[in-house]
C-alpha cells in the first residue's frame, strides 16, 4: 500500500500504521479512509495529500 504526504505540513499517512488518534485501523489504505478524514496534524482534507 502506498504512503501519502500532506502537502501543507509534511505529515505522512502510512497505511501500515493507520491513524490511531482518528480511529483508523492499521492496514487501512489511503483510498479507504472516510471522505471526512483530515490530516491529524494540520486538518488538511484528503485532496491535499500526494502519493509518495
N, CA, C, O and CB atoms as a CASP TS submission, in Angstrom:
PFRMAT TS
TARGET T0000
AUTHOR 0000-0000-0000
METHOD Language model
MODEL 1
PARENT N/A
ATOM      1  N   UNK     1       0.845  -1.190   0.000  1.00  0.00           N
ATOM      2  CA  UNK     1       0.000   0.000   0.000  1.00  0.00           C
ATOM      3  C   UNK     1       0.882   1.243   0.000  1.00  0.00           C
ATOM      4  O   UNK     1       1.957   1.278   0.599  1.00  0.00           O
ATOM      5  CB  UNK     1      -0.957   0.004   1.223  1.00  0.00           C
ATOM      6  N   UNK     2       0.386   2.249  -0.690  1.00  0.00           N
ATOM      7  CA  UNK     2       1.160   3.479  -0.861  1.00  0.00           C
ATOM      8  C   UNK     2       1.026   4.403   0.343  1.00  0.00           C
ATOM      9  O   UNK     2      -0.010   4.447   1.008  1.00  0.00           O
ATOM     10  CB  UNK     2       0.717   4.208  -2.122  1.00  0.00           C
ATOM     11  N   UNK     3       2.102   5.139   0.603  1.00  0.00           N
ATOM     12  CA  UNK     3       2.096   6.180   1.623  1.00  0.00           C
ATOM     13  C   UNK     3       1.725   7.491   0.934  1.00  0.00           C
ATOM     14  O   UNK     3       1.999   7.686  -0.250  1.00  0.00           O
ATOM     15  CB  UNK     3       3.491   6.284   2.355  1.00  0.00           C
ATOM     16  N   UNK     4       1.102   8.378   1.690  1.00  0.00           N
ATOM     17  CA  UNK     4       0.706   9.688   1.174  1.00  0.00           C
ATOM     18  C   UNK     4       1.217  10.764   2.114  1.00  0.00           C
ATOM     19  O   UNK     4       1.236  10.583   3.332  1.00  0.00           O
ATOM     20  CB  UNK     4      -0.836   9.786   1.011  1.00  0.00           C
ATOM     21  N   UNK     5       1.638  11.903   1.531  1.00  0.00           N
ATOM     22  CA  UNK     5       2.157  13.004   2.328  1.00  0.00           C
ATOM     23  C   UNK     5       1.203  14.193   2.246  1.00  0.00           C
ATOM     24  O   UNK     5       0.661  14.506   1.185  1.00  0.00           O
ATOM     25  CB  UNK     5       3.573  13.404   1.854  1.00  0.00           C
ATOM     26  N   UNK     6       1.012  14.845   3.387  1.00  0.00           N
ATOM     27  CA  UNK     6       0.192  16.055   3.447  1.00  0.00           C
ATOM     28  C   UNK     6       1.024  17.204   2.875  1.00  0.00           C
ATOM     29  O   UNK     6       2.072  17.547   3.421  1.00  0.00           O
ATOM     30  CB  UNK     6      -0.280  16.366   4.925  1.00  0.00           C
ATOM     31  N   UNK     7       0.556  17.792   1.781  1.00  0.00           N
ATOM     32  CA  UNK     7       1.314  18.864   1.144  1.00  0.00           C
ATOM     33  C   UNK     7       1.514  20.082   2.048  1.00  0.00           C
ATOM     34  O   UNK     7       2.608  20.645   2.054  1.00  0.00           O
ATOM     35  CB  UNK     7       0.620  19.288  -0.119  1.00  0.00           C
ATOM     36  N   UNK     8       0.501  20.513   2.813  1.00  0.00           N
ATOM     37  CA  UNK     8       0.707  21.687   3.667  1.00  0.00           C
ATOM     38  C   UNK     8       1.703  21.491   4.810  1.00  0.00           C
ATOM     39  O   UNK     8       2.473  22.404   5.112  1.00  0.00           O
ATOM     40  CB  UNK     8      -0.594  22.102   4.238  1.00  0.00           C
ATOM     41  N   UNK     9       1.704  20.290   5.467  1.00  0.00           N
ATOM     42  CA  UNK     9       2.535  20.173   6.676  1.00  0.00           C
ATOM     43  C   UNK     9       3.587  19.069   6.641  1.00  0.00           C
ATOM     44  O   UNK     9       4.482  19.050   7.487  1.00  0.00           O
ATOM     45  CB  UNK     9       1.659  19.946   7.846  1.00  0.00           C
ATOM     46  N   UNK    10       3.499  18.147   5.680  1.00  0.00           N
ATOM     47  CA  UNK    10       4.514  17.109   5.580  1.00  0.00           C
ATOM     48  C   UNK    10       4.202  15.826   6.334  1.00  0.00           C
ATOM     49  O   UNK    10       5.002  14.892   6.307  1.00  0.00           O
ATOM     50  CB  UNK    10       5.790  17.639   6.063  1.00  0.00           C
ATOM     51  N   UNK    11       3.044  15.757   7.015  1.00  0.00           N
ATOM     52  CA  UNK    11       2.653  14.512   7.694  1.00  0.00           C
ATOM     53  C   UNK    11       2.537  13.389   6.662  1.00  0.00           C
ATOM     54  O   UNK    11       1.998  13.594   5.574  1.00  0.00           O
ATOM     55  CB  UNK    11       1.300  14.692   8.465  1.00  0.00           C
ATOM     56  N   UNK    12       3.040  12.216   7.001  1.00  0.00           N
ATOM     57  CA  UNK    12       2.954  11.069   6.098  1.00  0.00           C
ATOM     58  C   UNK    12       1.954  10.069   6.655  1.00  0.00           C
ATOM     59  O   UNK    12       2.102   9.581   7.775  1.00  0.00           O
ATOM     60  CB  UNK    12       4.346  10.403   5.901  1.00  0.00           C
ATOM     61  N   UNK    13       0.920   9.767   5.848  1.00  0.00           N
ATOM     62  CA  UNK    13      -0.025   8.713   6.221  1.00  0.00           C
ATOM     63  C   UNK    13       0.556   7.391   5.752  1.00  0.00           C
ATOM     64  O   UNK    13       0.763   7.176   4.558  1.00  0.00           O
ATOM     65  CB  UNK    13      -1.451   8.962   5.600  1.00  0.00           C
ATOM     66  N   UNK    14       0.815   6.508   6.707  1.00  0.00           N
ATOM     67  CA  UNK    14       1.366   5.183   6.422  1.00  0.00           C
ATOM     68  C   UNK    14       0.269   4.163   6.711  1.00  0.00           C
ATOM     69  O   UNK    14      -0.130   4.001   7.865  1.00  0.00           O
ATOM     70  CB  UNK    14       2.665   4.892   7.278  1.00  0.00           C
ATOM     71  N   UNK    15      -0.230   3.471   5.676  1.00  0.00           N
ATOM     72  CA  UNK    15      -1.306   2.504   5.892  1.00  0.00           C
ATOM     73  C   UNK    15      -0.951   1.416   6.897  1.00  0.00           C
ATOM     74  O   UNK    15      -1.840   0.879   7.558  1.00  0.00           O
ATOM     75  CB  UNK    15      -1.680   1.867   4.587  1.00  0.00           C
ATOM     76  N   UNK    16       0.317   1.084   7.026  1.00  0.00           N
ATOM     77  CA  UNK    16       0.732   0.054   7.976  1.00  0.00           C
ATOM     78  C   UNK    16       0.465   0.495   9.415  1.00  0.00           C
ATOM     79  O   UNK    16       0.266  -0.342  10.295  1.00  0.00           O
ATOM     80  CB  UNK    16       2.220  -0.272   7.792  1.00  0.00           C
ATOM     81  N   UNK    17       0.460   1.805   9.655  1.00  0.00           N
ATOM     82  CA  UNK    17       0.225   2.344  10.999  1.00  0.00           C
ATOM     83  C   UNK    17      -1.206   2.814  11.201  1.00  0.00           C
ATOM     84  O   UNK    17      -1.705   2.815  12.326  1.00  0.00           O
ATOM     85  CB  UNK    17       1.170   3.488  11.269  1.00  0.00           C
ATOM     86  N   UNK    18      -1.873   3.216  10.122  1.00  0.00           N
ATOM     87  CA  UNK    18      -3.203   3.799  10.239  1.00  0.00           C
ATOM     88  C   UNK    18      -3.130   5.154  10.934  1.00  0.00           C
ATOM     89  O   UNK    18      -2.106   5.836  10.885  1.00  0.00           O
ATOM     90  CB  UNK    18      -4.141   2.854  11.005  1.00  0.00           C
ATOM     91  N   UNK    19      -4.217   5.529  11.574  1.00  0.00           N
ATOM     92  CA  UNK    19      -4.279   6.783  12.332  1.00  0.00           C
ATOM     93  C   UNK    19      -4.983   6.477  13.655  1.00  0.00           C
ATOM     94  O   UNK    19      -6.190   6.680  13.788  1.00  0.00           O
ATOM     95  CB  UNK    19      -5.035   7.924  11.521  1.00  0.00           C
ATOM     96  N   UNK    20      -4.207   5.983  14.642  1.00  0.00           N
ATOM     97  CA  UNK    20      -4.822   5.570  15.910  1.00  0.00           C
ATOM     98  C   UNK    20      -5.657   6.668  16.574  1.00  0.00           C
ATOM     99  O   UNK    20      -6.701   6.382  17.160  1.00  0.00           O
ATOM    100  CB  UNK    20      -3.748   5.120  16.867  1.00  0.00           C
ATOM    101  N   UNK    21      -5.205   7.918  16.486  1.00  0.00           N
ATOM    102  CA  UNK    21      -5.947   9.016  17.108  1.00  0.00           C
ATOM    103  C   UNK    21      -7.269   9.277  16.395  1.00  0.00           C
ATOM    104  O   UNK    21      -8.207   9.816  16.983  1.00  0.00           O
ATOM    105  CB  UNK    21      -5.103  10.286  17.114  1.00  0.00           C
ATOM    106  N   UNK    22      -7.334   8.890  15.119  1.00  0.00           N
ATOM    107  CA  UNK    22      -8.560   9.089  14.346  1.00  0.00           C
ATOM    108  C   UNK    22      -9.381   7.821  14.196  1.00  0.00           C
ATOM    109  O   UNK    22     -10.290   7.754  13.369  1.00  0.00           O
ATOM    110  CB  UNK    22      -8.224   9.625  12.987  1.00  0.00           C
ATOM    111  N   UNK    23      -9.053   6.803  15.008  1.00  0.00           N
ATOM    112  CA  UNK    23      -9.751   5.517  14.967  1.00  0.00           C
ATOM    113  C   UNK    23      -9.663   4.830  13.609  1.00  0.00           C
ATOM    114  O   UNK    23     -10.601   4.151  13.190  1.00  0.00           O
ATOM    115  CB  UNK    23     -11.195   5.713  15.332  1.00  0.00           C
ATOM    116  N   UNK    24      -8.530   5.007  12.920  1.00  0.00           N
ATOM    117  CA  UNK    24      -8.274   4.331  11.649  1.00  0.00           C
ATOM    118  C   UNK    24      -7.326   3.167  11.937  1.00  0.00           C
ATOM    119  O   UNK    24      -6.200   3.367  12.393  1.00  0.00           O
ATOM    120  CB  UNK    24      -7.664   5.321  10.570  1.00  0.00           C
ATOM    121  N   UNK    25      -7.796   1.957  11.666  1.00  0.00           N
ATOM    122  CA  UNK    25      -7.031   0.755  11.989  1.00  0.00           C
ATOM    123  C   UNK    25      -5.813   0.595  11.091  1.00  0.00           C
ATOM    124  O   UNK    25      -5.845   0.991   9.925  1.00  0.00           O
ATOM    125  CB  UNK    25      -7.914  -0.470  11.877  1.00  0.00           C
ATOM    126  N   UNK    26      -4.730   0.013  11.627  1.00  0.00           N
ATOM    127  CA  UNK    26      -3.586  -0.331  10.777  1.00  0.00           C
ATOM    128  C   UNK    26      -4.059  -1.225   9.626  1.00  0.00           C
ATOM    129  O   UNK    26      -4.939  -2.068   9.801  1.00  0.00           O
ATOM    130  CB  UNK    26      -2.467  -1.045  11.606  1.00  0.00           C
ATOM    131  N   UNK    27      -3.463  -1.025   8.453  1.00  0.00           N
ATOM    132  CA  UNK    27      -3.842  -1.794   7.275  1.00  0.00           C
ATOM    133  C   UNK    27      -4.892  -1.110   6.417  1.00  0.00           C
ATOM    134  O   UNK    27      -5.312  -1.658   5.398  1.00  0.00           O
ATOM    135  CB  UNK    27      -4.344  -3.131   7.692  1.00  0.00           C
ATOM    136  N   UNK    28      -5.330   0.102   6.824  1.00  0.00           N
ATOM    137  CA  UNK    28      -6.333   0.839   6.049  1.00  0.00           C
ATOM    138  C   UNK    28      -5.650   1.652   4.950  1.00  0.00           C
ATOM    139  O   UNK    28      -4.862   2.555   5.231  1.00  0.00           O
ATOM    140  CB  UNK    28      -7.167   1.769   6.972  1.00  0.00           C
ATOM    141  N   UNK    29      -5.961   1.323   3.700  1.00  0.00           N
ATOM    142  CA  UNK    29      -5.394   2.052   2.560  1.00  0.00           C
ATOM    143  C   UNK    29      -5.895   3.495   2.552  1.00  0.00           C
ATOM    144  O   UNK    29      -7.000   3.778   3.013  1.00  0.00           O
ATOM    145  CB  UNK    29      -5.756   1.351   1.227  1.00  0.00           C
ATOM    146  N   UNK    30      -5.075   4.398   2.028  1.00  0.00           N
ATOM    147  CA  UNK    30      -5.464   5.812   1.958  1.00  0.00           C
ATOM    148  C   UNK    30      -6.794   5.963   1.229  1.00  0.00           C
ATOM    149  O   UNK    30      -7.645   6.757   1.631  1.00  0.00           O
ATOM    150  CB  UNK    30      -4.370   6.643   1.251  1.00  0.00           C
ATOM    151  N   UNK    31      -6.970   5.192   0.148  1.00  0.00           N
ATOM    152  CA  UNK    31      -8.189   5.271  -0.651  1.00  0.00           C
ATOM    153  C   UNK    31      -9.424   4.857   0.142  1.00  0.00           C
ATOM    154  O   UNK    31     -10.543   5.246  -0.193  1.00  0.00           O
ATOM    155  CB  UNK    31      -8.058   4.402  -1.885  1.00  0.00           C
ATOM    156  N   UNK    32      -9.218   4.064   1.196  1.00  0.00           N
ATOM    157  CA  UNK    32     -10.334   3.571   2.006  1.00  0.00           C
ATOM    158  C   UNK    32     -10.638   4.448   3.216  1.00  0.00           C
ATOM    159  O   UNK    32     -11.557   4.150   3.979  1.00  0.00           O
ATOM    160  CB  UNK    32     -10.043   2.173   2.470  1.00  0.00           C
ATOM    161  N   UNK    33      -9.883   5.517   3.400  1.00  0.00           N
ATOM    162  CA  UNK    33     -10.167   6.433   4.513  1.00  0.00           C
ATOM    163  C   UNK    33     -11.512   7.115   4.266  1.00  0.00           C
ATOM    164  O   UNK    33     -11.872   7.362   3.115  1.00  0.00           O
ATOM    165  CB  UNK    33      -9.027   7.498   4.673  1.00  0.00           C
ATOM    166  N   UNK    34     -12.253   7.419   5.321  1.00  0.00           N
ATOM    167  CA  UNK    34     -13.533   8.131   5.140  1.00  0.00           C
ATOM    168  C   UNK    34     -13.318   9.460   4.423  1.00  0.00           C
ATOM    169  O   UNK    34     -12.265  10.085   4.551  1.00  0.00           O
ATOM    170  CB  UNK    34     -14.220   8.374   6.506  1.00  0.00           C
ATOM    171  N   UNK    35     -14.325   9.880   3.671  1.00  0.00           N
ATOM    172  CA  UNK    35     -14.215  11.137   2.918  1.00  0.00           C
ATOM    173  C   UNK    35     -13.998  12.341   3.833  1.00  0.00           C
ATOM    174  O   UNK    35     -13.401  13.335   3.419  1.00  0.00           O
ATOM    175  CB  UNK    35     -15.470  11.354   2.077  1.00  0.00           C
ATOM    176  N   UNK    36     -14.479  12.256   5.078  1.00  0.00           N
ATOM    177  CA  UNK    36     -14.339  13.391   6.001  1.00  0.00           C
ATOM    178  C   UNK    36     -13.071  13.308   6.852  1.00  0.00           C
ATOM    179  O   UNK    36     -12.877  14.119   7.758  1.00  0.00           O
ATOM    180  CB  UNK    36     -15.553  13.468   6.910  1.00  0.00           C
ATOM    181  N   UNK    37     -12.199  12.319   6.561  1.00  0.00           N
ATOM    182  CA  UNK    37     -10.936  12.213   7.293  1.00  0.00           C
ATOM    183  C   UNK    37     -10.056  13.408   6.941  1.00  0.00           C
ATOM    184  O   UNK    37     -10.011  13.839   5.789  1.00  0.00           O
ATOM    185  CB  UNK    37     -10.207  10.873   6.966  1.00  0.00           C
ATOM    186  N   UNK    38      -9.360  13.936   7.938  1.00  0.00           N
ATOM    187  CA  UNK    38      -8.448  15.065   7.723  1.00  0.00           C
ATOM    188  C   UNK    38      -7.090  14.748   8.338  1.00  0.00           C
ATOM    189  O   UNK    38      -6.973  13.858   9.181  1.00  0.00           O
ATOM    190  CB  UNK    38      -9.030  16.375   8.330  1.00  0.00           C
ATOM    191  N   UNK    39      -6.085  15.470   7.917  1.00  0.00           N
ATOM    192  CA  UNK    39      -4.738  15.310   8.450  1.00  0.00           C
ATOM    193  C   UNK    39      -4.774  15.500   9.967  1.00  0.00           C
ATOM    194  O   UNK    39      -5.288  16.508  10.452  1.00  0.00           O
ATOM    195  CB  UNK    39      -3.751  16.319   7.786  1.00  0.00           C
ATOM    196  N   UNK    40      -4.231  14.532  10.722  1.00  0.00           N
ATOM    197  CA  UNK    40      -4.249  14.659  12.180  1.00  0.00           C
ATOM    198  C   UNK    40      -3.339  15.754  12.723  1.00  0.00           C
ATOM    199  O   UNK    40      -3.437  16.119  13.894  1.00  0.00           O
ATOM    200  CB  UNK    40      -3.862  13.359  12.793  1.00  0.00           C
ATOM    201  N   UNK    41      -2.452  16.280  11.878  1.00  0.00           N
ATOM    202  CA  UNK    41      -1.539  17.330  12.331  1.00  0.00           C
ATOM    203  C   UNK    41      -2.097  18.722  12.044  1.00  0.00           C
ATOM    204  O   UNK    41      -2.145  19.574  12.931  1.00  0.00           O
ATOM    205  CB  UNK    41      -0.175  17.168  11.661  1.00  0.00           C
ATOM    206  N   UNK    42      -2.524  18.950  10.785  1.00  0.00           N
ATOM    207  CA  UNK    42      -2.928  20.315  10.420  1.00  0.00           C
ATOM    208  C   UNK    42      -4.391  20.448   9.989  1.00  0.00           C
ATOM    209  O   UNK    42      -4.881  21.560   9.789  1.00  0.00           O
ATOM    210  CB  UNK    42      -2.051  20.808   9.311  1.00  0.00           C
ATOM    211  N   UNK    43      -5.091  19.313   9.846  1.00  0.00           N
ATOM    212  CA  UNK    43      -6.508  19.377   9.498  1.00  0.00           C
ATOM    213  C   UNK    43      -6.795  19.510   8.010  1.00  0.00           C
ATOM    214  O   UNK    43      -7.929  19.799   7.629  1.00  0.00           O
ATOM    215  CB  UNK    43      -7.128  20.512  10.204  1.00  0.00           C
ATOM    216  N   UNK    44      -5.794  19.305   7.162  1.00  0.00           N
ATOM    217  CA  UNK    44      -5.997  19.402   5.713  1.00  0.00           C
ATOM    218  C   UNK    44      -6.873  18.244   5.223  1.00  0.00           C
ATOM    219  O   UNK    44      -6.836  17.143   5.772  1.00  0.00           O
ATOM    220  CB  UNK    44      -4.632  19.402   4.968  1.00  0.00           C
ATOM    221  N   UNK    45      -7.654  18.515   4.188  1.00  0.00           N
ATOM    222  CA  UNK    45      -8.514  17.488   3.587  1.00  0.00           C
ATOM    223  C   UNK    45      -7.691  16.470   2.818  1.00  0.00           C
ATOM    224  O   UNK    45      -6.526  16.709   2.501  1.00  0.00           O
ATOM    225  CB  UNK    45      -9.551  18.130   2.659  1.00  0.00           C
ATOM    226  N   UNK    46      -8.316  15.314   2.514  1.00  0.00           N
ATOM    227  CA  UNK    46      -7.647  14.242   1.787  1.00  0.00           C
ATOM    228  C   UNK    46      -7.104  14.701   0.429  1.00  0.00           C
ATOM    229  O   UNK    46      -6.076  14.201  -0.029  1.00  0.00           O
ATOM    230  CB  UNK    46      -8.602  13.086   1.590  1.00  0.00           C
ATOM    231  N   UNK    47      -7.789  15.646  -0.210  1.00  0.00           N
ATOM    232  CA  UNK    47      -7.361  16.084  -1.540  1.00  0.00           C
ATOM    233  C   UNK    47      -6.092  16.925  -1.508  1.00  0.00           C
ATOM    234  O   UNK    47      -5.577  17.313  -2.556  1.00  0.00           O
ATOM    235  CB  UNK    47      -8.464  16.869  -2.199  1.00  0.00           C
ATOM    236  N   UNK    48      -5.584  17.211  -0.306  1.00  0.00           N
ATOM    237  CA  UNK    48      -4.337  17.956  -0.184  1.00  0.00           C
ATOM    238  C   UNK    48      -3.153  17.034   0.107  1.00  0.00           C
ATOM    239  O   UNK    48      -2.090  17.492   0.526  1.00  0.00           O
ATOM    240  CB  UNK    48      -4.460  19.005   0.912  1.00  0.00           C
ATOM    241  N   UNK    49      -3.345  15.729  -0.119  1.00  0.00           N
ATOM    242  CA  UNK    49      -2.278  14.730   0.047  1.00  0.00           C
ATOM    243  C   UNK    49      -1.778  14.280  -1.319  1.00  0.00           C
ATOM    244  O   UNK    49      -2.536  14.239  -2.288  1.00  0.00           O
ATOM    245  CB  UNK    49      -2.781  13.508   0.868  1.00  0.00           C
ATOM    246  N   UNK    50      -0.504  13.947  -1.386  1.00  0.00           N
ATOM    247  CA  UNK    50       0.113  13.432  -2.610  1.00  0.00           C
ATOM    248  C   UNK    50       0.742  12.079  -2.322  1.00  0.00           C
ATOM    249  O   UNK    50       1.284  11.849  -1.241  1.00  0.00           O
ATOM    250  CB  UNK    50       1.175  14.425  -3.163  1.00  0.00           C
ATOM    251  N   UNK    51       0.665  11.180  -3.307  1.00  0.00           N
ATOM    252  CA  UNK    51       1.274   9.857  -3.160  1.00  0.00           C
ATOM    253  C   UNK    51       2.783   9.984  -3.128  1.00  0.00           C
ATOM    254  O   UNK    51       3.364  10.733  -3.913  1.00  0.00           O
ATOM    255  CB  UNK    51       0.840   8.917  -4.302  1.00  0.00           C
ATOM    256  N   UNK    52       3.425   9.252  -2.220  1.00  0.00           N
ATOM    257  CA  UNK    52       4.888   9.225  -2.162  1.00  0.00           C
ATOM    258  C   UNK    52       5.426   8.205  -3.136  1.00  0.00           C
ATOM    259  O   UNK    52       6.640   8.030  -3.239  1.00  0.00           O
ATOM    260  CB  UNK    52       5.380   8.913  -0.743  1.00  0.00           C
TER
END
